[in-house]
């Protein structure tokens, strides 16, 4: 069976109070970072911040970030992810939100790490998991150690044993499927860069400050997948995109796709102030 490398997320009040520091330690191919209103080119050694958005194109092979508590997160080709999502309640305190694509999460012994997604929320303590979001749904592979999986809407959590695959079909109507081994389709699509356990490279960048370089303007097309994400994320990051709505190109995109993000309606077309009675 192939080995997959992944990252983890420590949950709970301590993690929320003192989030771990993160550094991009391995990059194979060209990938990008959306930070505030800028689009930046990722590079090895870049220190990452909460709310950073990762855009790993299909042509890239791997973008790996390591955290100072030993959690390791690998992003595969054609992947979008958000570092330290600002979600409240039971979904608060996660390390990463995977919007699409591939993620491999590894947590050291004694550390429980958690990642979120539109389909599945996953945690592992001292284990390694691989999460794949694709057109047909979502698939989670417990490569090493146990993994706990739960639907974002709540419900009973499922504990996977090492080697098991848990799949949720798209559409939300069909029941999840659980298998004692990964499917041929999963193994066939698995990024080759996920098959080897990589040594840590965090120490190499500990005393170096690498600044990401500008990679052109941040357009509506870059932000649109996040603006149209699940409602909780859209509400949490409304203020982030609001300054960009002043740009004509960005505003046109918001208006044309308004049915996918109706919360922008009052912002784009604010109601006229009520006239005082006479």
Buried (B, 14 or more C-beta within 10 A) or exposed (E): EEEBBBBBBBBEEEBEEEBBEBBBBBBBBBBBBBBEBEBBBBBBBBBBBEBBBBBBEEEBBBBBBBBEBBBBBBBBBBBBBBBBBBBEEEBBBBBBBBBBBBBBBBBBEEBBBBBBBBBBBBBBBBBBBBBBBBEEBBBBBBBBBBBBBBBBEEEEEBEBEBBBBBBBBEEEEEEBEEBEEBBEEBBEEBBEBBEEEBEEBBEEBEEEEBEBEEBEEBBBEBBBEBBEBBEBBBEBBBEBBEEBBEBEEBBEBBEEBBEEBEEBBEEEEEEEEEEEEE
